[in-house]
Amino acid sequence: MWGLFILRSFKGVRDILDQNADRMYWVIGAVLVVGALIGLSVKEYPDILNNVFSGFTAKIPKF
């Protein structure tokens, strides 16, 4: 409700707010999809994530 009030009160900025809101919806959607894919892959294949982490940590030089 406040979003509609803000959009109506700033008529000159309405297009910019709509574009930024659309981008934010895409970002939130992408984060949810990637999180769901990671969650499903960890549930179905629990050793894959550990193998990936161990592969990356093996390549990081120890100081």
N, C-alpha and C positions, 0 to 999 in steps of 0.2 A: 504494500500500500504506500509506504513512504517512497519507494522507487518511482511509482507513477507520479506522485506529487513532485518529486525532484525533476523528473523528465519534463513535466508540464511547465515547471517554473523556469527552466533554462531552455527556452525554445531554440536559441542559436546553437546550443551545445548538444542538442538531442542526437544528431547523427554521430557525433564522436562517442557519446555514451553508449549508443546502440552498438557501434562497432566494437568498443572495448568489452561490452557485455557479451557479445557474440564470441569474441576471442576467449573470454574467461570460461564460457560454457564449453568451448572446444577443449581448453586446457584441462578443465575438471573432468570432462568425459574421457580424455586420453589418459589421465592419471588413474581414473577408476578402471579403465579397460586393462592397462598395463598391470595394475595391482591385482586385478582378478586373474590375469594370465600367470603372473608370478605365483599367486596363491594356489592356483590349480596345479601348476607344474611342481611346486614343492609338495603338494598333497599326493600327486600321482607318482612322482619320481623324487623321493626325498634325498637321494644321494647326489643328484645332479648339481644342486646349489653348493653343496660342500665341495664337490670336485672343481667347480668353477672358482670358488673362493680360494681353495688351496692352490690352484693353477696361477691365479693372480698374485697371491702372496709369495709364491716361489719366485716370481719374476721381479719382485720388489727387492732392491739391494738392501742388505743389512748394514747399518752404520755402527 
